[in-house]
Amino acid sequence: MARSTDRLRALAIASQATGFVLIIALETWLGDAARPWQGATLAGMLVAAIWIALVRLYRRNRQRKAAVEEARASEHEDV
């Protein structure tokens, strides 16, 4: 499952990098008219970061739950 964590980390880095590049590019292309678009870009970056954090939390909790169930199952086999 470490591979999926690496994918999520890469996705997080890529989304943040793309957002920052877009914010800078909007300032270059549109000047002061870029402000609302930069805000929307920042909001999108925050949504992506929160979504990725929630997915990682969900996967981590699912792994913990599976480990506990496996430990209980092996405990019952030993008895």
All heavy atoms as an XYZ file, in Angstrom:
615
protein
N       0.819     -1.189      0.000
C       0.000      0.000      0.000
C       0.864      1.253      0.000
O       0.356      2.346     -0.172
C      -0.907     -0.042      1.228
C      -2.072      0.887      1.117
S      -3.141      0.338     -0.195
C      -4.687      0.815      0.411
N       2.158      1.111      0.196
C       3.036      2.276      0.190
C       3.027      2.948     -1.182
O       3.222      4.141     -1.294
C       4.455      1.867      0.565
N       2.787      2.177     -2.198
C       2.786      2.741     -3.547
C       1.665      3.766     -3.722
O       1.865      4.804     -4.333
C       2.641      1.611     -4.550
C       2.740      2.071     -5.966
C       2.671      0.898     -6.917
N       2.895      1.405     -8.244
C       3.449      0.750     -9.210
N       3.847     -0.478     -9.010
N       3.617      1.277    -10.385
N       0.476      3.510     -3.189
C      -0.623      4.456     -3.315
C      -0.324      5.738     -2.531
O      -0.712      6.815     -2.943
C      -1.931      3.829     -2.849
O      -1.857      3.522     -1.478
N       0.359      5.622     -1.406
C       0.742      6.797     -0.639
C       1.692      7.650     -1.471
O       1.587      8.867     -1.479
C       1.405      6.395      0.690
O       0.514      5.555      1.396
C       1.739      7.607      1.521
N       2.617      7.028     -2.169
C       3.535      7.769     -3.024
C       2.776      8.482     -4.142
O       3.125      9.601     -4.503
C       4.587      6.844     -3.616
C       5.525      6.285     -2.553
O       5.592      6.868     -1.457
O       6.189      5.275     -2.843
N       1.769      7.841     -4.678
C       0.962      8.476     -5.723
C       0.221      9.686     -5.187
O       0.143     10.716     -5.847
C      -0.038      7.488     -6.308
C       0.566      6.468     -7.207
C      -0.507      5.594     -7.796
N       0.084      4.429     -8.416
C      -0.571      3.335     -8.702
N      -1.851      3.242     -8.432
N       0.027      2.318     -9.260
N      -0.323      9.558     -3.984
C      -1.030     10.689     -3.391
C      -0.073     11.836     -3.101
O      -0.417     12.996     -3.298
C      -1.745     10.259     -2.110
C      -3.010      9.444     -2.298
C      -3.552      8.995     -0.957
C      -4.064     10.243     -3.050
N       1.106     11.509     -2.624
C       2.104     12.556     -2.363
C       2.500     13.245     -3.664
O       2.591     14.475     -3.723
C       3.329     11.970     -1.685
C       4.382     13.038     -1.379
C       5.457     12.515     -0.494
N       4.840     12.330      0.808
C       5.341     11.584      1.770
N       6.450     10.934      1.588
N       4.728     11.453      2.918
N       2.703     12.471     -4.717
C       3.045     13.054     -6.014
C       1.900     13.918     -6.542
O       2.130     15.000     -7.092
C       3.386     11.954     -7.014
N       0.680     13.458     -6.354
C      -0.483     14.237     -6.770
C      -0.573     15.546     -5.996
O      -0.864     16.600     -6.557
C      -1.763     13.418     -6.585
C      -3.066     14.084     -6.985
C      -3.071     14.428     -8.470
C      -4.242     13.188     -6.641
N      -0.305     15.503     -4.705
C      -0.338     16.711     -3.879
C       0.721     17.711     -4.341
O       0.434     18.906     -4.502
C      -0.116     16.350     -2.418
N       1.919     17.231     -4.570
C       3.006     18.113     -5.010
C       2.693     18.696     -6.378
O       2.862     19.898     -6.613
C       4.344     17.352     -5.015
C       4.748     17.026     -3.576
C       5.428     18.153     -5.709
C       5.896     16.051     -3.463
N       2.209     17.861     -7.281
C       1.901     18.330     -8.635
C       0.766     19.355     -8.636
O       0.837     20.366     -9.344
C       1.533     17.148     -9.529
N      -0.262     19.123     -7.827
C      -1.383     20.069     -7.812
C      -0.967     21.407     -7.232
O      -1.368     22.467     -7.739
C      -2.569     19.486     -7.032
O      -2.266     19.379     -5.668
N      -0.150     21.385     -6.193
C       0.306     22.644     -5.605
C       1.251     23.389     -6.559
O       1.140     24.603     -6.723
C       1.001     22.385     -4.266
C       0.083     21.801     -3.220
C      -1.110     22.664     -2.901
O      -0.958     23.793     -2.493
N      -2.303     22.136     -3.122
N       2.155     22.658     -7.182
C       3.083     23.293     -8.124
C       2.332     23.892     -9.312
O       2.611     25.022     -9.735
C       4.122     22.279     -8.604
N       1.369     23.143     -9.840
C       0.567     23.643    -10.962
C      -0.207     24.895    -10.553
O      -0.281     25.871    -11.313
C      -0.409     22.552    -11.447
O       0.338     21.402    -11.814
C      -1.226     23.033    -12.621
N      -0.763     24.893     -9.358
C      -1.508     26.050     -8.871
C      -0.631     27.277     -8.753
O      -1.021     28.376     -9.174
N       0.557     27.127     -8.188
C       1.451     28.272     -8.048
C       1.901     28.809     -9.398
O       1.969     30.024     -9.610
C       2.654     27.916     -7.176
C       2.326     27.837     -5.714
C       2.657     26.714     -4.980
C       1.675     28.869     -5.060
C       2.353     26.625     -3.639
C       1.361     28.791     -3.716
C       1.703     27.665     -3.004
N       2.197     27.913    -10.316
C       2.578     28.352    -11.665
C       1.421     29.092    -12.322
O       1.616     30.135    -12.963
C       3.046     27.145    -12.516
C       3.173     27.518    -13.973
C       4.356     26.601    -11.981
N       0.222     28.585    -12.166
C      -0.955     29.228    -12.745
C      -1.188     30.609    -12.137
O      -1.523     31.555    -12.844
C      -2.185     28.339    -12.569
C      -3.473     28.819    -13.236
C      -3.272     29.027    -14.734
C      -4.590     27.839    -12.979
N      -1.005     30.733    -10.836
C      -1.170     32.034    -10.187
C      -0.169     33.050    -10.742
O      -0.529     34.190    -11.060
C      -1.034     31.891     -8.650
C      -2.287     31.228     -8.088
C      -0.799     33.247     -7.985
C      -2.204     30.882     -6.615
N       1.055     32.644    -10.893
C       2.078     33.541    -11.442
C       1.782     33.860    -12.901
O       1.905     35.010    -13.345
C       3.482     32.920    -11.274
C       3.828     32.857     -9.783
C       4.532     33.716    -12.041
C       5.049     32.041     -9.459
N       1.374     32.858    -13.668
C       1.063     33.081    -15.085
C      -0.126     34.022    -15.243
O      -0.120     34.898    -16.120
C       0.778     31.749    -15.770
N      -1.135     33.878    -14.402
C      -2.291     34.770    -14.473
C      -1.884     36.217    -14.200
O      -2.365     37.143    -14.860
C      -3.371     34.325    -13.486
C      -4.159     33.077    -13.882
C      -4.964     32.576    -12.689
C      -5.053     33.353    -15.067
N      -1.010     36.410    -13.238
C      -0.524     37.765    -12.947
C       0.221     38.334    -14.149
O       0.071     39.510    -14.489
C       0.390     37.730    -11.717
C       0.957     39.079    -11.325
C      -0.083     40.014    -10.748
O      -1.077     39.526    -10.174
O       0.095     41.235    -10.859
N       0.990     37.505    -14.811
C       1.750     37.951    -15.981
C       0.827     38.291    -17.135
O       0.996     39.328    -17.797
C       2.741     36.850    -16.419
O       3.602     36.553    -15.320
C       3.557     37.291    -17.615
N      -0.154     37.450    -17.394
C      -1.033     37.645    -18.543
C      -2.093     38.712    -18.324
O      -2.384     39.494    -19.222
C      -1.746     36.350    -18.911
C      -0.835     35.264    -19.394
C       0.309     35.414    -20.111
C      -0.994     33.867    -19.189
N       0.879     34.197    -20.359
C       0.093     33.220    -19.807
C      -1.938     33.095    -18.536
C       0.262     31.844    -19.805
C      -1.778     31.720    -18.545
C      -0.689     31.107    -19.163
N      -2.686     38.734    -17.131
C      -3.852     39.588    -16.922
C      -3.587     40.814    -16.050
O      -4.458     41.675    -15.945
C      -4.990     38.772    -16.294
C      -5.472     37.563    -17.091
C      -6.529     36.810    -16.298
C      -6.000     37.979    -18.444
N      -2.448     40.873    -15.406
C      -2.160     42.010    -14.539
C      -3.114     42.047    -13.357
O      -3.387     41.036    -12.714
N      -3.668     43.240    -13.063
C      -4.572     43.381    -11.919
C      -5.900     42.658    -12.117
O      -6.584     42.354    -11.138
C      -4.836     44.862    -11.643
C      -3.625     45.548    -11.028
O      -2.774     44.827    -10.461
O      -3.525     46.781    -11.124
N      -6.267     42.371    -13.338
C      -7.521     41.657    -13.604
C      -7.432     40.182    -13.200
O      -8.437     39.476    -13.210
C      -7.882     41.767    -15.082
N      -6.252     39.741    -12.821
C      -6.055     38.329    -12.475
C      -6.510     37.996    -11.066
O      -6.661     36.822    -10.729
C      -4.580     37.967    -12.622
N      -6.765     38.981    -10.229
C      -7.055     38.732     -8.815
C      -8.179     37.724     -8.578
O      -7.994     36.786     -7.787
C      -7.356     40.041     -8.087
C      -6.234     41.042     -8.116
C      -5.059     40.599     -7.266
N      -4.044     41.655     -7.275
C      -2.804     41.490     -7.686
N      -2.413     40.312     -8.104
N      -1.959     42.483     -7.667
N      -9.340     37.870     -9.204
C     -10.391     36.862     -8.939
C      -9.991     35.463     -9.396
O     -10.316     34.463     -8.735
C     -11.597     37.353     -9.731
C     -11.291     38.739    -10.164
C      -9.822     38.927    -10.057
N      -9.287     35.387    -10.516
C      -8.855     34.081    -11.023
C      -7.790     33.473    -10.127
O      -7.748     32.251     -9.936
C      -8.335     34.216    -12.459
C      -9.410     34.633    -13.398
C      -9.571     35.852    -13.977
C     -10.501     33.833    -13.846
N     -10.689     35.858    -14.754
C     -11.288     34.632    -14.693
C     -10.901     32.515    -13.612
C     -12.440     34.157    -15.299
C     -12.042     32.050    -14.224
C     -12.795     32.865    -15.063
N      -6.941     34.308     -9.570
C      -5.936     33.806     -8.634
C      -6.603     33.280     -7.367
O      -6.190     32.261     -6.818
C      -4.933     34.911     -8.289
C      -4.013     35.244     -9.437
C      -3.138     36.444     -9.141
O      -3.572     37.386     -8.492
N      -1.906     36.398     -9.636
N      -7.632     33.963     -6.916
C      -8.375     33.492     -5.749
C      -9.046     32.159     -6.012
O      -9.047     31.271     -5.156
N      -9.622     32.028     -7.195
C     -10.262     30.756     -7.558
C      -9.226     29.637     -7.643
O      -9.484     28.501     -7.220
C     -11.007     30.901     -8.877
N      -8.059     29.963     -8.165
C      -6.983     28.975     -8.251
C      -6.541     28.546     -6.861
O      -6.363     27.352     -6.592
C      -5.788     29.545     -9.037
O      -6.224     29.917    -10.340
C      -4.670     28.537     -9.149
N      -6.391     29.511     -5.972
C      -6.003     29.192     -4.598
C      -7.071     28.335     -3.918
O      -6.749     27.366     -3.219
C      -5.770     30.474     -3.803
C      -5.337     30.293     -2.354
C      -4.030     29.518     -2.262
C      -5.207     31.639     -1.671
N      -8.327     28.659     -4.137
C      -9.409     27.856     -3.568
C      -9.348     26.422     -4.105
O      -9.538     25.456     -3.348
C     -10.761     28.489     -3.886
N      -9.087     26.272     -5.385
C      -8.952     24.936     -5.971
C      -7.780     24.171     -5.377
O      -7.876     22.963     -5.126
N      -6.692     24.875     -5.132
C      -5.528     24.240     -4.512
C      -5.867     23.749     -3.106
O      -5.467     22.654     -2.705
C      -4.355     25.219     -4.462
C      -3.759     25.553     -5.809
S      -2.642     26.964     -5.745
C      -1.368     26.392     -4.645
N      -6.603     24.558     -2.360
C      -6.991     24.167     -1.001
C      -7.939     22.973     -1.011
O      -7.802     22.053     -0.196
C      -7.632     25.346     -0.277
C      -6.682     26.486      0.089
C      -7.464     27.668      0.633
C      -5.643     26.016      1.081
N      -8.875     22.972     -1.930
C      -9.802     21.838     -2.045
C      -9.031     20.567     -2.378
O      -9.277     19.502     -1.796
C     -10.892     22.132     -3.100
C     -11.661     20.875     -3.456
C     -11.831     23.214     -2.601
N      -8.093     20.656     -3.305
C      -7.291     19.485     -3.679
C      -6.473     18.989     -2.485
O      -6.402     17.776     -2.235
C      -6.369     19.821     -4.848
N      -5.875     19.898     -1.732
C      -5.062     19.503     -0.583
C      -5.917     18.834      0.486
O      -5.510     17.816      1.070
C      -4.351     20.728     -0.008
N      -7.096     19.380      0.748
C      -7.980     18.785      1.753
C      -8.466     17.414      1.303
O      -8.497     16.460      2.079
C      -9.157     19.735      2.061
C      -8.639     20.962      2.809
C     -10.240     19.033      2.859
C      -9.652     22.075      2.936
N      -8.816     17.295      0.033
C      -9.278     16.004     -0.498
C      -8.181     14.950     -0.366
O      -8.435     13.819      0.081
C      -9.707     16.171     -1.950
C     -10.121     14.879     -2.571
C     -11.297     14.220     -2.396
C      -9.337     14.054     -3.430
N     -11.301     13.059     -3.104
C     -10.100     12.924     -3.754
C      -8.064     14.175     -3.973
C      -9.641     11.920     -4.585
C      -7.598     13.165     -4.799
C      -8.378     12.062     -5.097
N      -6.957     15.306     -0.737
C      -5.849     14.355     -0.657
C      -5.591     13.965      0.795
O      -5.363     12.787      1.107
C      -4.587     14.941     -1.322
C      -4.808     15.016     -2.839
C      -3.355     14.113     -0.994
C      -3.767     15.812     -3.580
N      -5.660     14.926      1.713
C      -5.463     14.616      3.136
C      -6.542     13.663      3.643
O      -6.254     12.736      4.410
C      -5.465     15.908      3.943
N      -7.781     13.872      3.227
C      -8.864     12.988      3.657
C      -8.699     11.579      3.091
O      -8.971     10.586      3.780
C     -10.219     13.569      3.255
C     -10.662     14.796      4.053
C     -11.953     15.365      3.461
C     -10.832     14.448      5.512
N      -8.276     11.481      1.844
C      -8.053     10.159      1.244
C      -6.940      9.431      1.992
O      -7.060      8.243      2.306
C      -7.734     10.286     -0.258
C      -7.234      8.963     -0.830
C      -8.948     10.763     -1.018
N      -5.856     10.147      2.320
C      -4.755      9.525      3.059
C      -5.219      9.074      4.438
O      -4.864      7.978      4.896
C      -3.581     10.488      3.185
C      -2.896     10.748      1.856
C      -1.708     11.601      2.036
N      -0.654     10.742      2.572
C       0.602     11.120      2.706
N       0.961     12.322      2.370
N       1.493     10.298      3.183
N      -6.007      9.887      5.120
C      -6.533      9.535      6.432
C      -7.433      8.299      6.348
O      -7.325      7.378      7.166
C      -7.306     10.716      7.013
C      -7.897     10.534      8.403
C      -6.783     10.347      9.435
C      -8.754     11.733      8.750
N      -8.305      8.267      5.350
C      -9.194      7.127      5.149
C      -8.380      5.847      4.933
O      -8.652      4.806      5.543
C     -10.119      7.385      3.964
C     -10.899      6.178      3.542
C     -12.005      5.753      4.264
C     -10.531      5.451      2.413
C     -12.719      4.637      3.884
C     -11.239      4.330      2.018
C     -12.327      3.928      2.755
O     -13.021      2.818      2.370
N      -7.381      5.925      4.073
C      -6.574      4.731      3.778
C      -5.789      4.275      5.002
O      -5.672      3.075      5.263
C      -5.628      5.008      2.613
C      -6.353      5.091      1.302
C      -5.404      5.293      0.161
N      -6.122      5.367     -1.102
C      -5.547      5.612     -2.259
N      -4.252      5.811     -2.325
N      -6.279      5.663     -3.352
N      -5.243      5.221      5.750
C      -4.485      4.881      6.950
C      -5.390      4.210      7.985
O      -5.010      3.197      8.574
C      -3.858      6.144      7.554
C      -2.897      5.834      8.687
C      -2.242      7.073      9.276
N      -1.792      8.000      8.273
C      -2.139      9.295      8.245
N      -2.951      9.796      9.151
N      -1.668     10.092      7.306
N      -6.587      4.749      8.175
C      -7.522      4.142      9.132
C      -7.965      2.761      8.677
O      -8.128      1.859      9.498
C      -8.732      5.045      9.345
C      -8.397      6.258     10.178
O      -7.384      6.283     10.865
N      -9.242      7.267     10.098
N      -8.163      2.602      7.386
C      -8.549      1.297      6.854
C      -7.437      0.272      7.085
O      -7.701     -0.883      7.445
C      -8.873      1.427      5.363
C      -9.507      0.192      4.777
C      -9.918      0.401      3.364
N      -8.719      0.653      2.560
C      -8.725      0.998      1.291
N      -9.866      1.157      0.656
N      -7.610      1.203      0.630
N      -6.174      0.684      6.909
C      -5.051     -0.213      7.165
C      -4.961     -0.586      8.634
O      -4.706     -1.747      8.978
C      -3.735      0.436      6.724
C      -3.559      0.502      5.235
C      -2.283      1.245      4.856
O      -1.697      1.949      5.669
N      -1.872      1.107      3.610
N      -5.160      0.399      9.516
C      -5.127      0.114     10.951
C      -6.223     -0.870     11.340
O      -5.997     -1.794     12.123
C      -5.291      1.405     11.749
C      -4.079      2.281     11.753
C      -4.336      3.515     12.563
N      -3.192      4.414     12.458
C      -3.227      5.683     12.777
N      -4.346      6.228     13.222
N      -2.149      6.430     12.653
N      -7.406     -0.646     10.804
C      -8.533     -1.527     11.120
C      -8.247     -2.951     10.633
O      -8.526     -3.930     11.338
C      -9.806     -0.995     10.459
C     -11.075     -1.546     11.051
C     -12.293     -0.943     10.408
C     -12.520      0.467     10.916
N     -13.788      1.043     10.445
N      -7.673     -3.080      9.455
C      -7.337     -4.400      8.922
C      -6.271     -5.075      9.781
O      -6.342     -6.286     10.030
C      -6.869     -4.291      7.479
N      -5.306     -4.310     10.266
C      -4.254     -4.877     11.108
C      -4.825     -5.364     12.439
O      -4.438     -6.431     12.938
C      -3.161     -3.842     11.350
N      -5.740     -4.614     13.013
C      -6.372     -5.021     14.271
C      -7.183     -6.291     14.056
O      -7.116     -7.227     14.865
C      -7.257     -3.880     14.830
C      -8.162     -4.384     15.943
C      -6.396     -2.730     15.315
N      -7.943     -6.358     12.987
C      -8.741     -7.553     12.705
C      -7.850     -8.764     12.466
O      -8.168     -9.875     12.898
C      -9.642     -7.301     11.497
C     -10.780     -6.336     11.794
C     -11.601     -6.004     10.564
O     -11.351     -6.600      9.495
O     -12.487     -5.145     10.680
N      -6.736     -8.558     11.784
C      -5.804     -9.653     11.538
C      -5.189    -10.135     12.849
O      -5.040    -11.345     13.070
C      -4.704     -9.196     10.579
C      -3.739    -10.286     10.194
C      -2.713     -9.808      9.194
O      -3.077     -9.038      8.289
O      -1.542    -10.212      9.339
N      -4.858     -9.210     13.736
C      -4.285     -9.577     15.030
C      -5.308    -10.361     15.852
O      -4.955    -11.354     16.517
C      -3.829     -8.336     15.784
N      -6.559     -9.932     15.816
C      -7.612    -10.657     16.550
C      -7.815    -12.050     15.971
O      -8.010    -13.011     16.698
C      -8.916     -9.882     16.501
C      -8.928     -8.675     17.383
C     -10.250     -7.961     17.334
N     -10.209     -6.766     18.154
C     -11.084     -5.790     18.076
N     -12.090     -5.859     17.244
N     -10.970     -4.741     18.864
N      -7.769    -12.163     14.662
C      -7.952    -13.464     14.021
C      -6.811    -14.410     14.378
O      -7.047    -15.588     14.671
C      -8.062    -13.306     12.514
N      -5.581    -13.915     14.380
C      -4.455    -14.772     14.723
C      -4.456    -15.109     16.215
O      -4.023    -16.184     16.614
C      -3.133    -14.108     14.335
O      -2.906    -12.954     15.117
N      -5.000    -14.216     17.026
C      -5.118    -14.481     18.464
C      -6.100    -15.623     18.722
O      -5.868    -16.476     19.559
C      -5.591    -13.206     19.174
C      -5.668    -13.306     20.669
C      -6.081    -11.991     21.284
O      -5.283    -11.048     21.276
O      -7.249    -11.926     21.747
N      -7.192    -15.637     17.976
C      -8.180    -16.707     18.139
C      -7.658    -18.043     17.619
O      -8.051    -19.098     18.103
C      -9.480    -16.347     17.431
C     -10.237    -15.242     18.102
N     -10.609    -15.275     19.424
C     -10.674    -14.053     17.620
C     -11.245    -14.175     19.735
N     -11.292    -13.395     18.655
N      -6.770    -18.014     16.637
C      -6.206    -19.254     16.117
C      -5.244    -19.875     17.110
O      -5.112    -21.096     17.195
C      -5.457    -18.984     14.815
C      -6.369    -18.662     13.656
C      -5.598    -18.269     12.402
O      -4.362    -18.296     12.423
O      -6.251    -17.936     11.398
N      -4.561    -19.038     17.900
C      -3.590    -19.533     18.874
C      -4.266    -20.204     20.064
O      -3.674    -21.040     20.739
C      -2.709    -18.377     19.400
C      -1.794    -17.835     18.305
O      -1.544    -18.560     17.325
O      -1.332    -16.686     18.446
N      -5.501    -19.860     20.315
C      -6.209    -20.405     21.495
C      -6.691    -21.784     21.263
O      -6.743    -22.525     20.531
C      -7.397    -19.496     21.885
C      -8.225    -20.128     22.973
C      -6.862    -18.153     22.283
